[in-house]
Amino acid sequence: MFLRNSDNGDLAQVVELAELTDPNSTTVTVRYQAGEEEGDPVRVEKTAVTFASGEALPKCWQDAHYRVSF
């Protein structure tokens, strides 16, 4: 799956999809795409990426308590 860095628009491939959908993890490991080669794996905050279309990640992927209202 590809995500887009919301700051600069660079595309990044998710290394482990389970890490992206885990609401208890605030970061995700990605490989930025640079020409024909993939970059080294780096960890980025989930709040700093969006889907390639520009749509935000679902709240249930970012907050384990998204259904709880305090």
FENWOZI-V719812 format. One line per field, one symbol per residue. phi: phi as a letter, one per 30 degrees, with the letter a starting at -180 (. if undefined). psi: psi as a letter, one per 40 degrees, with the letter a starting at -180 (. if undefined). burial: 1 if it has 24 or more other C-alpha atoms within 12 Angstrom, else 0. A space follows every 50 residues. Layout:
phi=???
psi=???
burial=???
This chain:
phi=.cbcdddbiddbcddbddddddddccbbdbbdcbiccddddbcbdddcbb dedjdddddddcbdcdcdcc
psi=ihihhedeeiihhhdhddddeheeheiihihihgbeiiiihihiideeii ideeiiiideedhdfdehh.
burial=01111000011111100001100000111111000000000011011111 10000010001100000000
